[in-house]
Amino acid sequence: MAYLYKLKLQVQVYLTYRFEVFANIATHFILILANVFLWNCVYSDQKDILGVGRGQMITYSVLSSCLAVMYHCGIQSSLNKDVREGNIALLLMKPIHLLGAYFAEDVGAVAVRAVSVSVPIFLLGLLFLPLQPPVLFRVLPLVMISYVFGFMILWLLSALVSMFTFVTMELGNMGVVKDMIVAILSGSMIPLWFFPDRVEKMLMMTPFPYTYQLPLGLYIGKIDIGEGLRQIGIQAFWMLLLGVCVALAWKKAKNKVLIQGG
Amino acid sequence: MLKAVKHYLEVLRYSAVIGLKCEMEYLSYTLCWLLMIPIQIFSGVYVLKVIMDRIGTLNGWSFGQVAFLYGLGVFSHGLQDLFFIQTRHIEYSVIRGEFDRFLVRPLGVFFQFCIGTVNLVGIYDLIPGAIIFAYGCVQVNFQWSIPNILMLIMVVIGGTLIQAAIYTLTGSVAFWTKKSSVFVGVNLQLFDKTTQWPMSIYPNWFIRIFSFLIPMGFVSFYPACGLLGISSGVSFPLPLEIPLWTPLVGLAWFLLARRFFYLGLEKKYESAGS
């Protein structure tokens, strides 16, 4: 119940700043537009590149921006702040699992961002951009599952990176470094099939492509159902592995807590 | 006049030394930036390369030309980071009432505010930027004649002023609304898309908005067109591809932004905070 309360609180915080909600939609839309123009230009002479047509690619790019909004991992900044300001001591005394509380907060933030930004952008895209519905409606449940798993992978990665705070006190921009790496290696900017074969094969061995490329590829039909199921299996593997790492790191980190401030 | 300039430069020097010391204090922080910025800049250009490998040219731009443009854009971004990073955080200073301190000192508030932090992270931008720019120069066979070098310097200075002006203008909205940080992220991304991608890929109305309403096109797109002899494809009574537009537009917008900043400070600033 405590976690649900945390979740609800986060939703309320976000909705307080209504100006930001609208500004967010407008600005995201302009940036998406710029991406759409780039792909339009890329496809001006070609009908399809590597088996993906213009409409599919634009859909990929617009949805990638929607996904980015919903892949929110606030734990990075919250944990860093709580350690730096010394709140961590009090938080650890509370009768809840702290990681669970951070998770609940982030799920709340994701829900509100999905409704307030991703859905409006998606609808605007359907109205004004050549955004396509999924090739097969049957894949939608798979898209959803791979999104949820993708979120878990990213969240666990963020949690793991955040644990550095306990050691260094100042996380610096480790989180941003992680975000940057994810942005490039996950196929969120351009799908990995654009890369040379060797690079693509190597990247498929990392957890990153399973966050963006998998749900998006499924949606536009580049990844078929069989392949999708196989990759969801790989997602589950990464989730488990990262989960174990986070649990171990958390156990160690808690013993390193140094209280500063008060 | 000369004495005043000397005095200002002296203050700038001290501020730079303090900036350096602050930066060195948190080594892990510095390392993170050192890691992240080159990754970001190189990956940005790599993405374009990967795309262009598949299709050859981007609306008539070869990859060498794109690298030239990209490097030029990164230069003014880096210098803006180095000297004007504060203009991104006007909201914060308004809410915390930080201008009180500046107002009681015998120096221009805007100057003090800008040099408050000389942010060395900007230098980390300049290095990868220089590498990409050098690559572009070799590819397009850029002539290093005296006029060209002078024009490049003017363009980089002008581009820096344009960037600083836009951050100042959007940031100063906080004097009225107490909130303007939303614009910072958007500005960053818009600058990426207008100064590092050739704007020829956009439809005409889009280019016009980002040239005449918001002068981002003058940071690197028009001057790169001029220096490389490419048509910008924008019809306008005056030739926009003359690189000297950039310093002129930059200076005009910078003075305008400074005026707007003072307008907010004098009319609306209420020393909030403690």
Interface residues (C-beta under 8 A of the other chain):
Chain A: Y17 F19 E20 A23 N24 T27 I30 L31 L33 A34 F37 L38 N40 C41 V42 S44 D45 Q46 I49 L50 T168 E170 G172 N173 M174 V176 V177 M180 I181 A183 I184 M189 I190 F194 F195
Chain B: Y26 S28 Y29 T30 L31 C32 W33 L35 M36 I39 Q40 S43 V47 V50 I51 R54 I55 L58 N59 T177 K179 V182 G185 V186 Q189 L190 K193 W197 I201 Y202 P203 F206
